[in-house]
Amino acid sequence: MIVQTGNPNSGSATPTQRLATLLLERDVREFIEEKRAEGRAWRFIARDLYDATNGQVDVTYETVRSWAAVAA
């Protein structure tokens, strides 16, 4: 489950998160949550994000994990 910490277009999101959200035309955290629900590994989600943004957002799996803020 994703813990939302505010509007992704607000100052609480990083510039890269805001870019990803704009390019995806939806909240990047929703994108990540959907991929996790499909059973995708963090590394593959990072690659999915890269592909979905035509290579404009290239982040590590650790970054994706931190954006998701998944409860243990």
C-alpha positions as CSV (number, residue, x, y, z in Angstrom):
1,M,0.0,0.0,0.0
2,I,1.3,3.5,-0.9
3,V,1.5,6.1,1.8
4,Q,0.7,9.4,0.1
5,T,2.5,12.4,1.5
6,G,0.8,15.1,-0.4
7,N,0.1,16.2,-3.9
8,P,2.8,15.0,-6.3
9,N,2.7,18.5,-7.9
10,S,3.4,20.2,-4.6
11,G,6.7,20.9,-3.0
12,S,6.8,17.5,-1.2
13,A,7.5,15.7,-4.4
14,T,10.9,15.7,-6.0
15,P,11.4,17.3,-9.4
16,T,11.8,13.8,-11.0
17,Q,8.6,12.6,-9.4
18,R,6.8,15.6,-10.8
19,L,8.3,15.0,-14.2
20,A,7.2,11.3,-14.1
21,T,3.7,12.2,-13.1
22,L,3.4,14.7,-15.9
23,L,4.8,12.3,-18.5
24,L,2.6,9.5,-17.3
25,E,-0.4,11.8,-17.1
26,R,-1.2,10.3,-13.7
27,D,0.4,10.1,-10.3
28,V,3.7,8.1,-10.5
29,R,2.9,6.5,-7.2
30,E,-0.3,5.0,-8.7
31,F,1.8,3.6,-11.5
32,I,4.2,2.0,-9.0
33,E,1.3,0.6,-6.9
34,E,-0.3,-1.0,-10.0
35,K,3.0,-2.6,-11.0
36,R,3.5,-4.0,-7.5
37,A,0.0,-5.4,-7.4
38,E,0.9,-7.2,-10.6
39,G,3.8,-8.8,-8.7
40,R,6.6,-6.8,-10.5
41,A,9.9,-6.5,-8.8
42,W,11.3,-3.1,-7.9
43,R,14.0,-3.3,-10.6
44,F,11.4,-4.1,-13.3
45,I,9.2,-1.3,-12.1
46,A,12.1,1.1,-12.5
47,R,12.6,-0.2,-16.1
48,D,8.8,0.0,-16.7
49,L,8.9,3.6,-15.7
50,Y,11.8,4.3,-18.0
51,D,9.9,2.7,-20.9
52,A,6.6,4.4,-20.1
53,T,8.4,7.8,-20.1
54,N,10.3,7.1,-23.3
55,G,13.6,7.2,-21.4
56,Q,13.0,10.6,-19.8
57,V,12.8,9.2,-16.2
58,D,15.7,6.9,-15.4
59,V,15.8,6.1,-11.7
60,T,17.1,3.2,-9.6
61,Y,14.9,0.6,-8.0
62,E,15.7,2.2,-4.6
63,T,14.3,5.5,-5.8
64,V,11.1,3.7,-6.9
65,R,10.9,2.0,-3.5
66,S,11.3,5.3,-1.7
67,W,8.6,6.9,-3.8
68,A,6.2,4.1,-3.0
69,A,6.8,4.4,0.7
70,V,5.6,0.8,1.1
71,A,4.8,-0.4,4.7
72,A,6.8,-3.4,5.7
